[in-house]
Amino acid sequence: MTPWSRAASKDLGDDHDESVPEALGDPKVHAGFRGALDSIALRLKQLVLAAVEDEPQRYDLELTGHSLGGALATLFALDVAGGVDVTRALPVRPRVGRSWFDPRSIFASPSSSFAGSGSGSSSSSSSQKMKAPKNIFRSVSLVTFGSPRAGDGAFAAALDGAIQKSFRVVNDQDIIARLPRGFSYNHAGRTVLVADSGDLSLWVEGKDSGDCPLKLTDAARRDANLMTSPLAEGSALMALIDKALVATDDAVGPSSSRHESPQATKTKKKADFLPPSPPWQQQQQQQQTDDDDDDDDASLLEK
């Protein structure tokens, strides 16, 4: 992950090299997604303003994208929610300010050349030139389809606070919408979950009951056995594997082994897809097995 507002660099065309340091809790985003958008963001904003004839206040801006395009649209939405800044691509942290104690300010008048190059009025005008124009649209909304997670919880909170109408349309079997994992990645906006269980059904976060399964914290995903691998039991990808195994059994016929049940054969086939469990998960599984054995022993003693 990388900071949403990067450090300035003259090598990248910025006017300074000394940015304020990154603060604790600043939003972080996927480095690849940010780099891809940063390469086109400036030109994209210029084209957007040209399309509305430099009068964005008269228009509503609606952003959308699918998969990778959804992630880029998510980042772009936060950048333009407060106004379209055409002096840069994506946000850059400001220059480190002058020390609070400046002896020149004690002895120099606003017009004195000792205070710096030029007069106070010219200094003021130059600072005004540095301020980016704010081209604010009447409203900004975001609707993505099958978008991966683009940033962390701080980024998601910032986007939710900046854009009221933000929806993520997700197929309940889509693994991409559940990635990346770890590093505190979080989804932003309200989830619209599309499920095909015979009849097409929609679940809308904030309208229908229940919590969004795609917004579980890292701890909750670990507890639900969904964090370490998209192939864990109960995951969307494992459900697809189950369907594939059933289809294979139907095509090939019953198991050739007379000593194994169909369920045991299916379990062995499924194991071929699974990566080794991490140590902490193996310990949990062993502990659960031991607890089950103790319960069985206690039941036999009671009988």
Residue, then its C-alpha position, 0 to 999 in steps of 0.5 A: m500500500t502507498p499513501w493516498s497523498r504522495a511525497a512531492s518530488k521535482d523528478l516527477g514535475d512537482d515544485h518542491d522536494e520537501s513534503v510534510p511527513e505522512a501522518l498517522g491515520d492518513p489514507k492508504v491505497h493500492a500502489g498499483f491502482r494509484g500509479a495507474l490512475d496518476s498517469i492519466a488523472l491530470r488529462l482526465k480532469q482536463l477532459v472532464l472540465a472541457a466536456v462541461e465547458d468549464e462550468p461544472q457547477r451546472y452538472d452532476l458528475e457520475l463515475t463508474g467502472h468495472s473491475l480494475g476500472g471500478a478501482l480507478a473510478t473509486l480513487f478518482a471519485l475521492d480526488v474530485a469530490g471536493g473540486v477538480d484540481v487541474t494543477r496536478a494529477l493525484p494529491v501531493r503532500p504540501r511543502v514543509g512550512r517555515s519554522w514558527f520562529d522567524p526573526r525576519s518577521i520581527f524586524a521587517s515590514p511587509s514591504s521590506s526587501f529583508a523579508g524576502s524577494g519582492s514586496g509583501s503584495s507580490s508575495s501575497s499574489s504569488s501565494q494566491k497563484m499557488k492555490a488551485p482553482k476549485n471546480i466543484f460539480r453540483s454533485v458527485s456519485l459513484v457506481t462500480f461493478g465487480s471492483p476490488r478493494a482500493g484502499d484501507g479503512a481511512f480511505a473508505a471513511a474519507l470516501d464515504g464522508a465525501i460522496q453520499k451516493s456510492f454503490r458497489v454492485v457485486n456478484d456473490q460468486d465474484i472473487i475479485a470483489r474480495l481482493p486484495r486481502g490483508f493490509s487492512y483493505n476495506h470497501a467503500g460505499r454501499t454494497v449491492l449484492v447480486a445472487d443467482s439462486g434460481d431467481l435473481s435476487l438483490w441485497v442492498e446494504g443499508k436497505d435490507s437487513g444484515d451486515c455486508p459479508l464483504k466488509l468483514t474486518d481482518a479479524a472477522r475474516r480470520d474467525a470465519n476462515l476466510m482470510t488466509s485463502p479464497l479456497a477456504e470452506g464457505s468461500a465463493l471460489m470453493a462453492l464453484i469448485d464444489k459445483a465443478l466436482v459434482a459436474t465431474d462426478d455426474a459425467v464420469g459416473p460413480s466413484s471407482s473405489r468400493h471402499e470410499s463413500p462418494q463424500a470421501t472421494k469428493t473431499k479427497k479431490k477438493a484437497d488437491f485444490l487447497p494450499p497448506s493451512p498456516p500454522w495458526q490454523q492447523q493449531q486451531q483445527q487440531q484443538q477442535t479435533d481434540d475437543d471433539d474427541d474429548d466430547d465423544d469420550a465423555s458421551l461414552l462414559e455417560k452411557 
